Amino acid sequence: MVFAQFVDLIYGLLACVSIALGGSMGWAIAVVSLVVRLVLFPLTLRMAYRGLEMRVALRRLEPELKRVRARYKRD
């Protein structure tokens, strides 16, 4: 039920954009996908920054992890 409402909402949005662009559904899809990417861009940057922070943290911990692995090699 909710999925059908979501599809109707997206189709309505595409129809409105299509009418505004002269009736081309292809251009409407391109414009809507571009807008969605622009809206999600800050989230993408935040995720990339967090990933970079995690890699730096793991690099800092790597010597200690090697010591622990060497100490408990047989376990």
One Martini backbone bead per residue (centre of mass of N, CA, C, O) as a GRO file, in nm:
protein
   75
    1MET     BB    1   0.060   0.061  -0.024
    2VAL     BB    2   0.304   0.253   0.015
    3PHE     BB    3   0.440   0.188  -0.253
    4ALA     BB    4   0.214   0.299  -0.435
    5GLN     BB    5   0.234   0.591  -0.332
    6PHE     BB    6   0.529   0.633  -0.415
    7VAL     BB    7   0.490   0.583  -0.717
    8ASP     BB    8   0.280   0.807  -0.760
    9LEU     BB    9   0.465   1.038  -0.671
   10ILE     BB   10   0.687   0.998  -0.882
   11TYR     BB   11   0.506   1.014  -1.131
   12GLY     BB   12   0.400   1.299  -1.075
   13LEU     BB   13   0.673   1.436  -1.083
   14LEU     BB   14   0.750   1.349  -1.370
   15ALA     BB   15   0.505   1.477  -1.510
   16CYS     BB   16   0.561   1.770  -1.429
   17VAL     BB   17   0.845   1.788  -1.551
   18SER     BB   18   0.765   1.706  -1.835
   19ILE     BB   19   0.577   1.943  -1.891
   20ALA     BB   20   0.794   2.167  -1.836
   21LEU     BB   21   0.988   2.025  -2.079
   22GLY     BB   22   0.774   1.929  -2.322
   23GLY     BB   23   0.715   1.593  -2.273
   24SER     BB   24   0.987   1.462  -2.166
   25MET     BB   25   1.065   1.183  -1.984
   26GLY     BB   26   1.372   1.167  -2.005
   27TRP     BB   27   1.435   1.451  -1.892
   28ALA     BB   28   1.287   1.409  -1.626
   29ILE     BB   29   1.465   1.184  -1.518
   30ALA     BB   30   1.730   1.342  -1.527
   31VAL     BB   31   1.645   1.576  -1.338
   32VAL     BB   32   1.559   1.410  -1.090
   33SER     BB   33   1.829   1.262  -1.050
   34LEU     BB   34   1.997   1.519  -1.008
   35VAL     BB   35   1.845   1.624  -0.760
   36VAL     BB   36   1.895   1.380  -0.580
   37ARG     BB   37   2.204   1.398  -0.585
   38LEU     BB   38   2.221   1.686  -0.465
   39VAL     BB   39   2.076   1.618  -0.197
   40LEU     BB   40   2.289   1.368  -0.126
   41PHE     BB   41   2.579   1.492  -0.124
   42PRO     BB   42   2.635   1.553   0.180
   43LEU     BB   43   2.617   1.256   0.266
   44THR     BB   44   2.849   1.155   0.093
   45LEU     BB   45   3.068   1.330   0.222
   46ARG     BB   46   3.033   1.227   0.511
   47MET     BB   47   3.103   0.929   0.450
   48ALA     BB   48   3.386   0.981   0.338
   49TYR     BB   49   3.501   1.116   0.593
   50ARG     BB   50   3.453   0.878   0.786
   51GLY     BB   51   3.629   0.677   0.632
   52LEU     BB   52   3.890   0.836   0.667
   53GLU     BB   53   3.894   0.835   0.975
   54MET     BB   54   3.908   0.525   1.004
   55ARG     BB   55   4.178   0.484   0.857
   56VAL     BB   56   4.347   0.656   1.049
   57ALA     BB   57   4.284   0.497   1.307
   58LEU     BB   58   4.397   0.223   1.205
   59ARG     BB   59   4.687   0.322   1.158
   60ARG     BB   60   4.738   0.392   1.459
   61LEU     BB   61   4.666   0.081   1.559
   62GLU     BB   62   4.853  -0.121   1.406
   63PRO     BB   63   5.093  -0.179   1.602
   64GLU     BB   64   4.917  -0.297   1.828
   65LEU     BB   65   4.788  -0.523   1.661
   66LYS     BB   66   5.052  -0.671   1.598
   67ARG     BB   67   5.126  -0.737   1.890
   68VAL     BB   68   4.873  -0.902   1.957
   69ARG     BB   69   4.903  -1.111   1.732
   70ALA     BB   70   5.181  -1.213   1.823
   71ARG     BB   71   5.103  -1.299   2.111
   72TYR     BB   72   4.823  -1.462   1.984
   73LYS     BB   73   4.895  -1.670   1.750
   74ARG     BB   74   4.787  -1.955   1.877
   75ASP     BB   75   4.469  -1.869   1.916
   0.00000   0.00000   0.00000
